[in-house]
Amino acid sequence: MSTPTPAETGCPVLAENAVALSGPRFHTDPIGLYEDMRREHGPVVSVELPGGFPAWLVIGYRELHQVTSDPDLFPRDVGLWNQWPHIPADWPLLPMIGQRQASVYYTVGEPHRRHASMVSEALASVDAFELRRHAEQLSDELIDGFCGRGEADLVADFAGPLPVLVLARIIGFPDAESRQLAYVLNELADGGPGAQQAYASYTDHMQRLVTTKRAHPGADVASRLLADPARHSDEEVVLDLKDTTAAGVLPTADWIGNSIRLMLTDDRFAAALGGGRHSVAQAMNEVLWEDTPTQILSGRWAARDTTLAGRPIRSGDMLLLGLAGANADPEIQRHLAGGQSGNSAHFSFGYGEYRCPFPAQEIAEITARTGIEVLLDRLPDLDLTVPARTLVRRPSAFLRGMTALPVRFTAVRPVGGQLP
């Protein structure tokens, strides 16, 4: 069934100059695109979602701070969306936008604080040294799979699977299920025709995990969430694990891929290819500012009629958080004239009540940095096999990552075993 147009559904008419939230510039020139948006529309842009549905994209740093700092006026209450009567059940972006459910991502007020507390406690119990050991071991095993060839695609062979393998272990999945988990998450995130089926498969994975851990608990995040059924039902654990895993895997994979791309294409980081670990941290931080894995995040919904940067926001309107656009706002970039090193005032982890919990940020940072360091230690002469300008980004306005990162290097012997 095809998605109906606004005219067919009676959906409110889009603003005449609404910007389509699709097209190649989101993949090829997002910074230039956001500059054009800012010049033509200001910091709050009327946009058209696939299917012809209206929303507001907030790309001003100050305006994004305002929206994320006011959960009463702009709650993350997807049930408020004034477009629900017009949204078909097979809308491809539905998994990205979400629906009202009892999870850490979609609850508001006290229920959200309860979920956030439980998830943060479970993630905080992950030992940083054990996490790094897992990341080192799994990085070595992935590299063993291609190091003897002298060439690889560092997205498919390394950056993509590593965060899934690491997060699956600490959550409680067996290694054997991790690659299938990575596949369904990529299908879901790209918002294509397979997104709905991928979401159903993803839910099945989590339900089986919770059933297994209820019967046989272990030293993992899922078991910790299940440990107090008075605070968290099995259904809530399934939903929280789905949100936590999706939020952790794909952005971390793109953080790794984008950082490696930067280090391979920018002479400032050439020394890191010989083991300069300080440069790894610098590259990763620069990516969060200029090439953030999450370009656009859904979302907030206006609790009542209001205005934002002079734009009329109606009750129930969706506001999309333009993280990449806000990071590139000239207003904030002027304050970064001395460089971005060590400055974490970017929006790449969100802001406010729904900001990515600190333990989750730490897990992502340890996984990404460890993986890149192990890769550069073992294969210090990495080099792209194609011109940098021909590298292709994933077809998503929401996420920004590479579809492939082909490299060559001096072939070396594996150091250990292989993944199951």
C-alpha angles and dihedrals in degrees: 000000000000122000110259121237123242090255091056095049101038089244115167112274117261121241109271093244097040113151116232110241092223140060138097098287090072085063102033106032113009095153091053090045092053090047090054091047091050093048095047102034109015127232095320114054130194105229137183119226119212107283092038100278119150127235140152121248113207110208101157115102093218093044093048089051089051094051096046092045095055111062091166095060096030107028124173089243107137089185089072093065110126092208098066094101088060101041114105119222091243097051104143095220094054094099090052095048096039134200133253108287139143099267137116090256100050107032122094136206119358095354089056092049090052092051093044092051093050094047094046092049092050093048093043089059090066107107110235093215092050090047091053090048090053091047092049094047095046092044090053091049092050092048090048087061094064110012093096092056097064091225138062147161101246092201098054096030101040125355094048101049100034100074091044092051093047097043092043090057096050092043093050108258120135114248090245092068097048099087093051088049089054092051096053092045092054091049090049096048097049090059095221130143091286095056097097094048090046090053091053091049091048091053091050090054092054095045091053091048093052092047090051095047093046088059097035112023121193142175094290141107095258092054092048091053090050094047095090109041090177089068100034129028121211090252091053091049090053091051095045092048090050092052095042095048096045091047091049107040109050099039090048091050090050091045089057094044095045092047093051090047090053093049092049095048105035119072091210089074099042092108090060090066086069094052105282098154096182088064090056091061091046092051092048092051093047090052090055088057103038108018103025115180092228109054097171129018128198119256178161128350125212112247091203141357111295143138131252121190087344094305117127108241114194125211108274096020115144118238115199116206108235097204095169092045093050092048088055094047107132088222091067097031090063088064091054096060089120092056138272098259109131093359110124099174090115122116096231092114093039125241141250129016093344097044114135105273114255094241089055091050090050092050091051093047095048092047095048098042094044091049094050093046093051091047094051093044092054099036106029096161098060114155133175115252093206133046111275091236090063096058111118127221125218112272097251133110088202103050127040117205142123123272089206139358107193115195141169128211142157107292114244136183121267115255100209148350131317134254116269 
